[in-house]
Amino acid sequence: MSDSNLRKDCLIIGGGLSGLVAAVQLQSQGATVKVLDKGRGIGGRLATRRINIPNSGEGIFDYGAQYITAQGETFQSWLENWRQLKLVEEWNCEAKTEAEVKQPKYRGVKGIRDVAKSIASDLDVQTGTKVVSLQRHQDSWRVFDEEENQYESDSVILTAPLPQSLDLLKSSQIPLSDAAWEQLSGVSYRMCLAVLLMVSDPILMPYAGGYQVKGEKLDWIACNHQKGISPHGYAVTLQGTHHFSEQHYPKPLRDIAIQELIAAARGYLGNVTVIEYQGHFWRYSTPIDRFPEPFFTVIDSLYLAGDGFVSGEESVSSLEGAFLSGWEVGNFVVFSQGIA
Ligand SMILES: Cc1cc2nc3c(=O)[nH]c(=O)nc-3n(C[C@H](O)[C@H](O)[C@H](O)COP(=O)(O)OP(=O)(O)OC[C@H]3O[C@@H](n4cnc5c(N)ncnc54)[C@H](O)[C@@H]3O)c2cc1C
């Protein structure tokens, strides 16, 4: 085991929207915060990828969250700030849910991951760090990553998709009451196979390049060129329905599933040639049921948060739910741990 033994006021596991917002809240009130994320980059499901193809340009793909909507005042004010910073702008794509039909929808100007990068700009975020266990040690927590590095902290907030956080509690032998297990493990997520396609020519789609197909296999198609984030490459994102993605979750089925999604998108793609494709399987994409509180306190200074939790307004989007969860757990830890 390494000698690194960092004393931090708060460790946040997960650098998606919820974890980053919690970190900003805590740091702005004087806490020392460190965010650990297993991914190569930050943002979690605020995900943008570049694919460079010699002679065919560079494709830039949003392949997780497609757009941002805000119902509540707090998230609206953050969104407005991102708009003023020219990180986001309005996008007239089709709405994915009834609740979003009348709401303005925003896209990242250069890709949605930039929003996460901006929130994290003054934070201590360590990527490429997968947390594998937690231990209570006297008044603090010891957190271990898969390289056996150890981090020590007064409090810990877990913001991975809820089933992954529950696995972490289980493997760390941290007890929860039967009632809490039952309720927390009732939170479920849709699966989503995303396909990133570089194509030879522009395609023209309705709704400014973002269209809810609602087919049996294909749920959503976005032309990132038309959307405005991929000026030098014809980059198209396809998203499979939950049912189709779930059926093709086993790894040997995924390439077949990618071909089927491309075939299902042909009507929108026209005669363009597919130059390259990549698949990304989201085991947890958007929550189906959410825990009816903004976060959950496991034991005094260990918390669960993320988009599996929702406070008050059931119809807020997944991103707004993640934001509110991070915001509320951050505020709670500030006061309950006597930081402010
Ligand atoms: C395909 C797709 C389309 C979507 N479209 C929309 C949309 O249009 N609008 C909308 O509102 N929402 C959409 N969503 C949902 C939205 O992206 C999520 O609700 C939101 O980003 C979740 O944020 P989060 O912080 O809760 O979780 P995440 O963004 O998943 O962040 C959790 C982080 O925890 C990290 N992590 C997990 N386990 C560990 C570990 N053991 N150690 C260290 N780090 C760990 C992960 O790497 C990840 O970065 C979409 C999601 C997907 C996948």
The ligand as a MOL file (V3000), in Angstrom:
LIG
                    3D

  0  0  0     0  0            999 V3000
M  V30 BEGIN CTAB
M  V30 COUNTS 53 58 0 0 0
M  V30 BEGIN ATOM
M  V30 1 C -27.0630 8.2880 -23.5950 0
M  V30 2 C -27.5400 9.2530 -22.5520 0
M  V30 3 C -28.3770 10.3050 -22.9060 0
M  V30 4 C -28.8290 11.2040 -21.9420 0
M  V30 5 N -29.5670 12.2850 -22.3240 0
M  V30 6 C -29.9250 13.2050 -21.3970 0
M  V30 7 C -30.5410 14.4170 -21.7760 0
M  V30 8 O -30.6760 14.7180 -22.9740 0
M  V30 9 N -30.9570 15.2680 -20.7990 0
M  V30 10 C -30.7630 14.9950 -19.4620 0
M  V30 11 O -31.1720 15.7780 -18.6020 0
M  V30 12 N -30.1050 13.8770 -19.0830 0
M  V30 13 C -29.6680 12.9970 -20.0130 0
M  V30 14 N -28.9630 11.8970 -19.6370 0
M  V30 15 C -28.7550 11.6500 -18.1940 0
M  V30 16 C -27.6720 12.5580 -17.5920 0
M  V30 17 O -26.5320 12.5270 -18.3950 0
M  V30 18 C -27.3710 12.0560 -16.1880 0
M  V30 19 O -28.5710 12.0210 -15.4360 0
M  V30 20 C -26.3610 12.9070 -15.4120 0
M  V30 21 O -25.2830 13.2870 -16.2250 0
M  V30 22 C -25.9000 12.1080 -14.2020 0
M  V30 23 O -24.9380 12.8240 -13.4610 0
M  V30 24 P -24.3530 12.1500 -12.1500 0
M  V30 25 O -23.3320 13.0670 -11.5880 0
M  V30 26 O -25.4640 11.7280 -11.2660 0
M  V30 27 O -23.6840 10.7760 -12.6470 0
M  V30 28 P -22.4680 10.5300 -13.6660 0
M  V30 29 O -22.4010 11.5840 -14.6920 0
M  V30 30 O -22.5980 9.1200 -14.1190 0
M  V30 31 O -21.1780 10.6740 -12.7360 0
M  V30 32 C -20.7860 9.6260 -11.8830 0
M  V30 33 C -19.2810 9.5080 -11.9880 0
M  V30 34 O -18.8530 8.5260 -11.0500 0
M  V30 35 C -17.7100 7.8970 -11.5780 0
M  V30 36 N -17.5390 6.6310 -10.8580 0
M  V30 37 C -18.3920 5.5800 -10.8160 0
M  V30 38 N -17.8900 4.6110 -10.0150 0
M  V30 39 C -16.7050 5.0760 -9.5450 0
M  V30 40 C -15.7030 4.5350 -8.6760 0
M  V30 41 N -15.8270 3.3150 -8.1120 0
M  V30 42 N -14.5860 5.2720 -8.4290 0
M  V30 43 C -14.4460 6.5100 -8.9870 0
M  V30 44 N -15.3620 7.0580 -9.8150 0
M  V30 45 C -16.4750 6.3570 -10.0830 0
M  V30 46 C -18.0260 7.7460 -13.0590 0
M  V30 47 O -16.8460 7.6210 -13.8320 0
M  V30 48 C -18.7860 9.0450 -13.3580 0
M  V30 49 O -17.9320 10.0310 -13.9060 0
M  V30 50 C -28.4580 11.0170 -20.5900 0
M  V30 51 C -27.5830 9.9830 -20.2370 0
M  V30 52 C -27.1110 9.1150 -21.2100 0
M  V30 53 C -26.1210 8.0600 -20.8380 0
M  V30 END ATOM
M  V30 BEGIN BOND
M  V30 1 1 1 2
M  V30 2 1 2 3
M  V30 3 2 2 52
M  V30 4 2 3 4
M  V30 5 1 4 5
M  V30 6 1 4 50
M  V30 7 2 5 6
M  V30 8 1 6 7
M  V30 9 1 6 13
M  V30 10 2 7 8
M  V30 11 1 7 9
M  V30 12 1 9 10
M  V30 13 2 10 11
M  V30 14 1 10 12
M  V30 15 2 12 13
M  V30 16 1 13 14
M  V30 17 1 14 15
M  V30 18 1 14 50
M  V30 19 1 15 16
M  V30 20 1 16 17
M  V30 21 1 16 18
M  V30 22 1 18 19
M  V30 23 1 18 20
M  V30 24 1 20 21
M  V30 25 1 20 22
M  V30 26 1 22 23
M  V30 27 1 23 24
M  V30 28 2 24 25
M  V30 29 1 24 26
M  V30 30 1 24 27
M  V30 31 1 27 28
M  V30 32 2 28 29
M  V30 33 1 28 30
M  V30 34 1 28 31
M  V30 35 1 31 32
M  V30 36 1 32 33
M  V30 37 1 33 34
M  V30 38 1 33 48
M  V30 39 1 34 35
M  V30 40 1 35 36
M  V30 41 1 35 46
M  V30 42 1 36 37
M  V30 43 1 36 45
M  V30 44 2 37 38
M  V30 45 1 38 39
M  V30 46 1 39 40
M  V30 47 2 39 45
M  V30 48 1 40 41
M  V30 49 2 40 42
M  V30 50 1 42 43
M  V30 51 2 43 44
M  V30 52 1 44 45
M  V30 53 1 46 47
M  V30 54 1 46 48
M  V30 55 1 48 49
M  V30 56 2 50 51
M  V30 57 1 51 52
M  V30 58 1 52 53
M  V30 END BOND
M  V30 END CTAB
M  END
